[in-house]
């Protein structure tokens, strides 16, 4: 079956929007019931909200890959990997659109071609693509007829949390470390694919 790029792109965008809605509901609940305002720019360490946000985003991507791309679209093997990558890519693109259109300051920096802003947005795109590709690589293994939810999620969530930690630290080496983590993530997904290549044939 050929990949329907429009469906995968739409799925990625809708999954991102659902994740953002859930995160906003969680933030509103924290404000309403615990009088705790969620201000991401003020964070200096990983908090319960950043952990939940990573878990929500990766869980929804897992659901989209496992229950839509595999079961509904019928993609398998190499098509599954390509579709997972595209889903993550457009998940990230939708997330970036929300960030840009919801923040006038980011719009100004983007129009000014601010290097830090461009690298930050690019890293979001690559993060979502890398973690989705890792999940796709795990799910592509024929031995995993019934893949264990938490087993598939553990690496993507860990990478997402590490990314969040590096970003909020804002050190002189942040950009280098972020892109190093992303590079390792892509290499990890390829290693998983190669390890399962015989099973995919």
C-alpha positions in Angstrom: 0.0 0.0 0.0 1.3 3.4 -1.0 1.7 6.1 1.7 -1.1 8.6 1.7 1.0 11.6 2.6 -2.0 13.9 3.1 -3.5 11.5 5.7 -0.2 11.1 7.6 0.4 14.9 7.6 -3.2 15.6 8.8 -2.8 12.9 11.5 0.4 14.4 12.8 -1.1 17.9 13.0 -4.3 16.7 14.7 -2.3 14.7 17.2 -0.3 17.8 18.1 -3.4 19.9 18.5 -5.0 17.2 20.8 -1.8 17.1 22.8 -1.8 20.9 23.2 -5.5 20.9 24.2 -4.8 18.3 26.9 -1.7 20.2 28.2 -3.8 23.4 28.4 -6.5 21.5 30.3 -3.8 20.3 32.8 -2.4 23.8 33.1 -5.9 25.2 33.7 -6.5 22.5 36.3 -3.3 23.4 38.1 -4.3 27.0 38.2 -7.9 26.3 39.3 -7.3 23.7 42.0 -3.8 24.3 43.2 -3.4 28.0 42.4 -0.2 27.1 40.4 0.4 29.1 37.3 2.3 27.2 34.5 4.9 29.5 33.1 7.3 27.5 31.0 9.8 30.3 30.6 10.3 30.5 34.4 11.3 26.8 34.8 14.8 26.0 35.9 14.3 22.3 36.5 12.2 19.4 35.2 8.7 19.7 36.9 5.7 17.5 37.1 4.1 19.5 34.2 7.1 19.0 31.9 7.1 15.3 32.7 3.3 15.1 32.0 3.6 17.1 28.8 6.3 14.8 27.5 4.2 11.7 28.5 1.1 13.1 26.8 2.8 14.0 23.6 4.7 10.7 23.2 1.6 8.7 24.3 -0.5 10.4 21.7 2.1 9.8 19.0 2.3 6.2 20.0 -1.5 5.9 19.7 -1.5 7.5 16.3 1.3 5.2 15.0 0.0 2.0 16.6 -3.8 2.3 16.2 -4.1 4.5 13.1 -1.0 4.1 10.8 -0.6 0.4 11.5 -4.2 -0.7 12.0 -6.3 1.8 10.0 -3.9 2.7 7.2 -2.4 -0.7 7.0 1.2 0.5 6.6 4.0 -1.9 7.6 7.7 -2.4 7.4 9.5 0.5 5.6 6.3 2.4 5.0 5.7 2.4 8.8 9.1 4.0 9.4 8.6 6.7 6.8 5.0 7.4 8.0 6.2 7.6 11.7 8.9 10.1 10.7 6.4 12.2 8.8 3.9 12.1 11.6 6.5 13.3 14.1 7.7 16.0 11.6 4.2 17.5 11.2 3.4 17.0 14.8 6.4 19.3 15.4 5.3 21.7 12.6 1.8 22.1 14.2 3.4 22.7 17.6 5.7 25.4 16.1 2.7 27.1 14.4 0.9 27.3 17.8 4.0 28.7 19.4 4.6 31.3 16.7 1.1 32.5 16.1 0.4 32.6 19.9 3.5 34.6 20.8 4.1 38.0 19.1 7.6 38.2 20.6 8.5 34.9 18.8 7.0 36.3 15.6 9.3 39.3 15.8 12.4 37.2 16.5 11.4 34.9 13.6 11.0 37.7 11.2 14.4 39.1 12.3 15.8 35.6 11.6 17.1 35.4 15.1 19.6 32.5 15.3 18.5 31.2 18.7 14.8 31.3 17.8 15.4 29.5 14.5 17.5 26.8 16.2 14.9 26.4 19.0 12.1 25.9 16.5 14.2 23.5 14.4 15.0 21.4 17.5 11.3 21.1 18.3 10.7 19.8 14.8 13.6 17.3 15.0 12.7 16.1 18.5 9.2 15.2 17.5 10.4 13.5 14.3 13.1 11.6 16.2 10.9 10.2 19.0 8.2 9.2 16.5 10.8 7.4 14.4 12.1 5.5 17.4 8.5 4.3 18.2 8.0 3.4 14.6 11.2 1.4 14.6 10.1 -0.5 17.7 6.7 -1.2 16.3 8.1 -2.3 13.0 9.5 -5.5 14.6 7.4 -8.5 13.7 8.2 -10.1 17.0 6.2 -7.4 18.7 2.8 -8.6 17.8 1.4 -7.0 20.9 4.0 -4.3 21.8 4.1 -3.3 25.4 3.0 0.3 25.7 5.6 1.4 28.3 8.4 -0.5 26.6 7.9 1.4 23.4 7.5 4.7 25.2 10.4 4.6 27.6 13.1 5.9 25.2 11.0 8.6 23.5 9.8 10.0 26.9 13.4 9.8 28.3 14.7 11.7 25.2 11.9 14.2 25.4 12.7 14.9 29.1 16.4 15.2 28.5 15.6 17.7 25.7 13.4 19.7 28.1 16.1 19.6 30.7 18.8 20.9 28.3 16.6 23.6 27.0 15.6 25.1 30.3 19.2 25.1 31.6 20.1 27.6 28.9 23.9 27.2 29.1 26.5 28.1 26.6 26.5 24.5 25.3 22.7 24.1 25.2 22.4 24.1 21.4 25.3 21.8 20.9 24.0 19.3 23.5 20.4 19.5 22.2 21.4 18.7 18.6 23.8 16.0 19.9 20.9 14.3 21.7 18.8 14.6 18.6 21.5 13.1 16.4 21.9 10.2 18.9 18.1 9.7 18.8 18.1 9.4 15.0 21.0 7.0 15.1 19.2 5.0 17.8 16.2 4.6 15.6 18.3 3.5 12.6 20.1 1.0 14.9 16.7 -0.4 15.9 15.7 -0.6 12.3 19.0 -2.4 11.2 18.7 -4.8 14.2 15.2 -5.8 13.0 16.0 -5.7 9.3 15.9 -9.5 8.9 12.6 -9.6 10.7 11.2 -7.0 8.4 12.1 -8.9 5.2 
